[in-house]
Amino acid sequence: MKCPGQDWRYWKPGDVFTTECTKCGAPVEFFKDEVRRKCKCGHEMVNPKIDFGCAQWCQYAEQCVGAVPEEMKARQKEEQKDLLRERIAFEMKRYFGTDYKRVNHALKVARYAEQI
């Protein structure tokens, strides 16, 4: 049995996409589960839309997707930080409503917590 994320039966139309080569601008087709692909010009590109979310917790991740590139790990870590930041801001605004003094204070505290 294949992982549902890797099984083509569960894929959506946007899971196969085309992007421009960062070196020559030619179209390069990626499947959502491909980490790297070479352009016709020979330039090797990293999939800009790859998501290794399951690889962070799945015990078979290394067998499934292989070694996750460090640049992808760093990008995902930043995306997770941004997502958490957005969720905190949204919840503070929802909880405090139009009390902007409290919203700003809560967001400031969240920034300090992030630095720690």
N, CA, C and O of each residue as an XYZ file, in Angstrom:
464
protein
N       0.835     -1.188      0.000
C       0.000      0.000      0.000
C       0.873      1.241      0.000
O       1.883      1.316      0.699
N       0.460      2.207     -0.798
C       1.175      3.471     -0.874
C       0.621      4.463      0.133
O      -0.535      4.373      0.547
N       1.460      5.403      0.517
C       1.019      6.522      1.352
C      -0.016      7.317      0.547
O       0.198      7.550     -0.643
N      -1.125      7.739      1.156
C      -2.142      8.495      0.408
C      -1.592      9.753     -0.255
O      -2.076     10.156     -1.313
N      -0.599     10.370      0.348
C       0.000     11.567     -0.251
C       0.793     11.265     -1.507
O       0.960     12.132     -2.364
N       1.282     10.042     -1.619
C       2.080      9.647     -2.770
C       1.259      8.885     -3.815
O       1.708      8.714     -4.948
N       0.086      8.437     -3.448
C      -0.763      7.649     -4.333
C      -1.505      8.568     -5.307
O      -2.255      9.447     -4.883
N      -1.298      8.367     -6.595
C      -1.880      9.226     -7.631
C      -3.401      9.251     -7.589
O      -4.010     10.221     -8.042
N      -4.023      8.211     -7.057
C      -5.499      8.167     -7.009
C      -6.076      9.305     -6.175
O      -7.219      9.711     -6.384
N      -5.295      9.818     -5.234
C      -5.780     10.862     -4.338
C      -5.327     12.265     -4.753
O      -5.630     13.241     -4.066
N      -4.616     12.370     -5.854
C      -4.099     13.663     -6.280
C      -5.190     14.537     -6.871
O      -6.202     14.050     -7.375
N      -4.959     15.838     -6.797
C      -5.872     16.836     -7.358
C      -5.221     17.429     -8.607
O      -4.025     17.230     -8.818
N      -5.977     18.154     -9.445
C      -5.407     18.709    -10.677
C      -4.162     19.572    -10.475
O      -3.276     19.548    -11.329
N      -4.056     20.329     -9.391
C      -2.901     21.195     -9.174
C      -1.662     20.480     -8.680
O      -0.630     21.117     -8.467
N      -1.736     19.171     -8.492
C      -0.599     18.422     -7.977
C       0.468     18.156     -9.028
O       1.577     17.741     -8.693
N       0.147     18.389    -10.280
C       1.121     18.368    -11.371
C       1.090     19.768    -11.950
O       0.045     20.236    -12.400
N       2.236     20.439    -11.939
C       2.256     21.849    -12.341
C       3.534     22.169    -13.101
O       4.498     21.405    -13.082
N       3.518     23.304    -13.762
C       4.668     23.775    -14.524
C       5.161     25.073    -13.914
O       4.368     25.943    -13.553
N       6.476     25.198    -13.800
C       7.091     26.429    -13.310
C       8.253     26.788    -14.221
O       8.721     25.951    -14.993
N       8.715     28.015    -14.136
C       9.814     28.451    -14.996
C      11.159     28.090    -14.370
O      11.334     28.158    -13.154
N      12.094     27.710    -15.221
C      13.456     27.440    -14.786
C      14.053     28.746    -14.265
O      13.906     29.794    -14.894
N      14.720     28.681    -13.125
C      15.299     29.885    -12.539
C      16.533     30.368    -13.298
O      16.995     31.489    -13.087
N      17.064     29.522    -14.181
C      18.253     29.904    -14.947
C      17.901     30.395    -16.342
O      18.345     31.468    -16.750
N      17.098     29.613    -17.086
C      16.837     29.971    -18.481
C      15.390     30.396    -18.764
O      15.104     30.933    -19.834
N      14.481     30.161    -17.819
C      13.088     30.562    -18.005
C      12.221     29.559    -18.750
O      11.040     29.819    -18.977
N      12.781     28.428    -19.131
C      12.002     27.397    -19.836
C      11.029     26.728    -18.863
O      11.293     26.677    -17.661
N       9.903     26.213    -19.375
C       8.956     25.540    -18.486
C       9.506     24.191    -17.990
O      10.089     23.420    -18.753
N       9.303     23.935    -16.699
C       9.733     22.679    -16.082
C       8.513     22.109    -15.372
O       7.900     22.775    -14.537
N       8.162     20.858    -15.713
C       6.991     20.224    -15.117
C       7.398     19.461    -13.858
O       8.370     18.706    -13.864
N       6.644     19.666    -12.786
C       6.880     18.971    -11.524
C       5.647     18.187    -11.126
O       4.518     18.616    -11.364
N       5.871     17.041    -10.522
C       4.830     16.308     -9.822
C       4.999     16.683     -8.357
O       6.116     16.952     -7.915
N       3.913     16.706     -7.600
C       3.980     17.210     -6.235
C       4.951     16.452     -5.340
O       5.432     17.006     -4.351
N       5.247     15.203     -5.665
C       6.130     14.415     -4.810
C       7.592     14.416     -5.261
O       8.426     13.752     -4.647
N       7.909     15.156     -6.329
C       9.296     15.225     -6.804
C      10.050     16.305     -6.043
O       9.553     17.419     -5.875
N      11.232     15.978     -5.591
C      12.046     16.934     -4.859
C      12.806     17.829     -5.822
O      12.807     19.053     -5.684
N      13.456     17.201     -6.804
C      14.276     17.949     -7.771
C      13.945     17.504     -9.184
O      13.442     16.404     -9.416
N      14.245     18.396    -10.123
C      14.079     18.057    -11.535
C      15.073     18.887    -12.335
O      15.345     20.041    -12.003
N      15.611     18.291    -13.390
C      16.543     19.023    -14.249
C      15.802     19.657    -15.408
O      14.911     19.050    -16.003
N      16.180     20.878    -15.719
C      15.646     21.590    -16.884
C      16.412     21.110    -18.121
O      17.442     20.445    -18.015
N      15.889     21.462    -19.282
C      16.572     21.110    -20.541
C      17.966     21.714    -20.599
O      18.867     21.153    -21.223
N      18.144     22.875    -19.939
C      19.444     23.555    -19.954
C      20.450     22.886    -19.017
O      21.626     23.251    -19.010
N      19.986     21.890    -18.210
C      20.875     21.177    -17.308
C      20.833     21.689    -15.876
O      21.414     21.080    -14.978
N      20.149     22.799    -15.664
C      20.037     23.364    -14.316
C      19.099     22.510    -13.473
O      17.991     22.187    -13.903
N      19.542     22.144    -12.271
C      18.715     21.330    -11.378
C      17.934     22.261    -10.455
O      18.510     23.110     -9.775
N      16.623     22.087    -10.444
C      15.746     22.931     -9.625
C      15.126     22.123     -8.502
O      14.896     20.921     -8.634
N      14.853     22.808     -7.379
C      14.135     22.204     -6.266
C      12.664     22.555     -6.451
O      12.337     23.691     -6.796
N      11.792     21.610     -6.230
C      10.354     21.813     -6.383
C       9.894     22.942     -5.456
O      10.015     22.816     -4.238
N       9.369     24.046     -6.009
C       8.970     25.176     -5.177
C       7.710     24.920     -4.351
O       7.453     25.644     -3.389
N       6.927     23.912     -4.705
C       5.671     23.647     -3.997
C       5.702     22.369     -3.164
O       4.667     21.945     -2.648
N       6.859     21.758     -3.028
C       6.899     20.478     -2.326
C       6.560     20.683     -0.850
O       6.954     21.673     -0.235
N       5.833     19.736     -0.310
C       5.405     19.801      1.082
C       5.831     18.524      1.790
O       5.342     17.436      1.485
N       6.732     18.670      2.722
C       7.209     17.523      3.484
C       6.570     17.486      4.864
O       7.181     17.000      5.816
N       5.366     17.987      4.983
C       4.683     18.033      6.269
C       4.612     16.672      6.937
O       4.877     16.552      8.133
N       4.258     15.650      6.179
C       4.144     14.307      6.764
C       5.509     13.741      7.130
O       5.609     12.898      8.022
N       6.554     14.190      6.457
C       7.894     13.663      6.707
C       8.405     14.055      8.088
O       9.367     13.467      8.582
N       7.774     15.040      8.712
C       8.214     15.460     10.035
C       7.794     14.466     11.108
O       8.435     14.390     12.156
N       6.731     13.703     10.870
C       6.259     12.789     11.908
C       6.188     11.328     11.480
O       6.134     10.446     12.338
N       6.188     11.049     10.186
C       6.006      9.679      9.713
C       7.284      8.866      9.907
O       8.380      9.316      9.572
N       7.123      7.658     10.455
C       8.286      6.795     10.705
C       8.912      6.258      9.419
O      10.065      5.828      9.428
N       8.163      6.278      8.314
C       8.661      5.780      7.032
C       9.085      6.908      6.092
O       9.302      6.669      4.904
N       9.203      8.107      6.597
C       9.468      9.279      5.758
C      10.742      9.134      4.935
O      10.752      9.446      3.744
N      11.805      8.667      5.559
C      13.064      8.576      4.833
C      12.985      7.556      3.702
O      13.586      7.764      2.647
N      12.259      6.462      3.900
C      12.075      5.466      2.846
C      11.179      6.017      1.739
O      11.345      5.681      0.566
N      10.242      6.855      2.121
C       9.241      7.366      1.186
C       9.785      8.512      0.332
O       9.751      8.444     -0.896
N      10.283      9.555      0.978
C      10.725     10.742      0.243
C      12.225     10.886      0.191
O      12.732     11.782     -0.484
N      12.957     10.024      0.890
C      14.406     10.134      0.919
C      14.830     11.245      1.864
O      14.061     11.660      2.731
N      16.027     11.715      1.696
C      16.537     12.777      2.555
C      15.904     14.106      2.142
O      15.898     14.457      0.963
N      15.380     14.831      3.108
C      14.762     16.130      2.849
C      15.879     17.159      2.778
O      16.680     17.256      3.707
N      15.954     17.950      1.671
C      17.008     18.958      1.553
C      16.930     19.981      2.683
O      15.839     20.351      3.116
N      18.080     20.431      3.155
C      18.139     21.389      4.270
C      17.410     22.686      3.935
O      16.761     23.273      4.801
N      17.511     23.140      2.686
C      16.835     24.384      2.301
C      15.318     24.248      2.413
O      14.627     25.211      2.744
N      14.804     23.054      2.139
C      13.366     22.823      2.256
C      12.960     22.783      3.732
O      11.899     23.289      4.099
N      13.801     22.182      4.577
C      13.510     22.151      6.004
C      13.451     23.565      6.565
O      12.561     23.895      7.350
N      14.410     24.398      6.155
C      14.449     25.784      6.640
C      13.221     26.552      6.173
O      12.636     27.317      6.939
N      12.828     26.351      4.915
C      11.653     27.055      4.385
C      10.384     26.630      5.116
O       9.533     27.463      5.426
N      10.258     25.341      5.390
C       9.068     24.857      6.102
C       9.028     25.370      7.530
O       7.958     25.676      8.056
N      10.187     25.464      8.155
C      10.240     25.985      9.517
C       9.774     27.441      9.547
O       9.031     27.836     10.446
N      10.204     28.231      8.576
C       9.778     29.627      8.485
C       8.278     29.732      8.214
O       7.598     30.584      8.784
N       7.767     28.863      7.342
C       6.334     28.866      7.046
C       5.518     28.511      8.284
O       4.449     29.078      8.509
N       6.019     27.577      9.087
C       5.317     27.205     10.316
C       5.308     28.357     11.304
O       4.304     28.595     11.974
N       6.436     29.083     11.401
C       6.492     30.249     12.275
C       5.473     31.294     11.838
O       4.749     31.855     12.660
N       5.428     31.549     10.530
C       4.486     32.534     10.002
C       3.052     32.114     10.268
O       2.215     32.943     10.624
N       2.765     30.835     10.100
C       1.416     30.337     10.325
C       1.019     30.491     11.788
O      -0.100     30.909     12.085
N       1.917     30.160     12.696
C       1.638     30.316     14.118
C       1.427     31.784     14.459
O       0.520     32.126     15.217
N       2.262     32.646     13.903
C       2.141     34.086     14.130
C       0.776     34.587     13.675
O       0.125     35.360     14.378
N       0.345     34.145     12.497
C      -0.964     34.553     11.966
C      -2.105     34.037     12.833
O      -3.071     34.758     13.081
N      -2.001     32.792     13.296
C      -3.052     32.218     14.135
C      -3.170     32.959     15.462
O      -4.277     33.209     15.941
N      -2.026     33.312     16.058
C      -2.046     34.058     17.313
C      -2.691     35.422     17.108
O      -3.536     35.841     17.899
N      -2.291     36.112     16.043
C      -2.868     37.428     15.765
C      -4.377     37.329     15.547
O      -5.134     38.151     16.064
N      -4.808     36.347     14.800
C      -6.235     36.175     14.528
C      -7.013     35.918     15.816
O      -8.058     36.525     16.051
N      -6.496     35.015     16.643
C      -7.188     34.688     17.891
C      -7.227     35.871     18.849
O      -8.230     36.082     19.531
N      -6.142     36.646     18.908
C      -6.129     37.830     19.781
C      -7.155     38.854     19.312
O      -7.855     39.456     20.126
N      -7.241     39.048     18.016
C      -8.215     40.000     17.467
C      -9.639     39.501     17.693
O     -10.545     40.290     17.962
N      -9.826     38.205     17.584
C     -11.158     37.642     17.806
C     -11.556     37.756     19.279
O     -12.699     38.084     19.596
N     -10.618     37.488     20.161
C     -10.905     37.500     21.590
C     -11.131     38.923     22.118
O     -12.083     39.171     22.857
N     -10.247     39.853     21.734
C     -10.338     41.214     22.264
C     -11.235     42.133     21.449
O     -11.569     43.231     21.894
N     -11.625     41.692     20.262
C     -12.546     42.492     19.438
C     -11.952     43.828     19.040
O     -10.892     43.873     18.417
N     -12.623     44.919     19.392
C     -12.160     46.257     18.986
C     -11.300     46.928     20.052
O     -10.993     48.114     19.937
N     -10.909     46.189     21.083
C     -10.027     46.739     22.115
C      -8.592     46.671     21.588
O      -7.835     45.759     21.922
N      -8.235     47.652     20.760
C      -6.956     47.635     20.058
C      -5.756     47.739     20.993
O      -4.673     47.246     20.678
N      -5.948     48.372     22.130
C      -4.856     48.473     23.101
C      -4.455     47.076     23.581
O      -3.269     46.758     23.664
N      -5.445     46.254     23.894
C      -5.164     44.889     24.343
C      -4.629     44.015     23.202
O      -3.730     43.199     23.409
N      -5.179     44.188     22.014
C      -4.697     43.421     20.859
C      -3.226     43.725     20.625
O      -2.420     42.806     20.478
N      -2.869     45.001     20.590
C      -1.466     45.383     20.357
C      -0.559     44.863     21.458
O       0.549     44.403     21.185
N      -1.025     44.934     22.715
C      -0.225     44.428     23.824
C      -0.004     42.916     23.682
O       1.110     42.428     23.874
N      -1.059     42.186     23.348
C      -0.950     40.733     23.195
C       0.002     40.370     22.057
O       0.780     39.424     22.179
N      -0.052     41.107     20.967
C       0.845     40.841     19.839
C       2.293     41.155     20.202
O       3.215     40.458     19.779
N       2.480     42.212     20.990
C       3.824     42.565     21.441
C       4.380     41.464     22.340
O       5.546     41.091     22.210
N       3.563     40.946     23.244
C       3.979     39.845     24.118
C       4.328     38.618     23.281
O       5.299     37.922     23.576
N       3.544     38.349     22.244
C       3.808     37.198     21.357
C       5.160     37.368     20.661
O       5.900     36.396     20.510
N       5.489     38.585     20.239
C       6.792     38.825     19.597
C       7.931     38.567     20.576
O       8.947     37.977     20.210
N       7.760     39.013     21.828
C       8.804     38.757     22.833
C       8.948     37.264     23.085
O      10.063     36.757     23.209
N       7.841     36.570     23.160
C       7.880     35.123     23.370
C       8.593     34.431     22.219
O       9.332     33.469     22.429
N       8.374     34.915     21.011
C       9.036     34.336     19.845
C      10.545     34.526     19.915
O      11.305     33.633     19.542
N      10.975     35.683     20.391
C      12.411     35.950     20.517
C      13.077     35.035     21.535
O      14.227     34.623     21.376
N      12.321     34.730     22.583
C      12.854     33.864     23.640
C      13.010     32.459     23.086
O      13.445     31.557     23.803
